[in-house]
Amino acid sequence: MAHKFGFCPGTVQMDTPERFEERVTDLFRLQESALLLQGQDRVDRLRQFYDQINILRGAALNGLILFALCAFGSCGTLRARWSAHPVLKGLTFLPAAWSPPMVCIR
């Protein structure tokens, strides 16, 4: 009997999120063990790759925070200069309404 195996949820009949997660975990463990059997050099390169990804995520987050601070500062400066205009009173809080919500990255 042939077994159906799909990586996209719903591609296999009677598929549940738990079974899908179990299949993905099994595949990850299989690939990880194959990598560990290839030697320490490959493992070190993979570890460096993951470290680079984490550093780039941190740099992107720092860039977003810096952009938000600059946007608040420039809008605050414009609000102080043009405080007589009633439409521009809410300009200081424009970046808060415009920026996407912060998401936790694992």
FENMORA-V66315 format. One record per residue. N is the residue number from 1. PHI is phi as a letter, one per 40 degrees, with the letter a starting at -180 (none if undefined). Layout:
{{N	PHI} {N	PHI}}
This chain:
{{1	none} {2	c} {3	c} {4	c} {5	b} {6	b} {7	c} {8	c} {9	d} {10	g} {11	c} {12	b} {13	c} {14	g} {15	c} {16	b} {17	d} {18	c} {19	c} {20	c} {21	c} {22	c} {23	c} {24	c} {25	c} {26	c} {27	c} {28	c} {29	c} {30	c} {31	c} {32	c} {33	c} {34	c} {35	c} {36	c} {37	c} {38	c} {39	h} {40	c} {41	c} {42	c} {43	c} {44	c} {45	c} {46	c} {47	c} {48	c} {49	c} {50	c} {51	c} {52	c} {53	c} {54	c} {55	c} {56	c} {57	c} {58	c} {59	c} {60	c} {61	c} {62	c} {63	c} {64	c} {65	c} {66	c} {67	c} {68	c} {69	c} {70	c} {71	c} {72	c} {73	c} {74	c} {75	c} {76	c} {77	c} {78	c} {79	c} {80	c} {81	c} {82	b} {83	c} {84	c} {85	c} {86	c} {87	c} {88	c} {89	c} {90	c} {91	c} {92	c} {93	c} {94	c} {95	c} {96	c} {97	c} {98	c} {99	c} {100	c} {101	c} {102	c} {103	b} {104	c} {105	b} {106	c}}
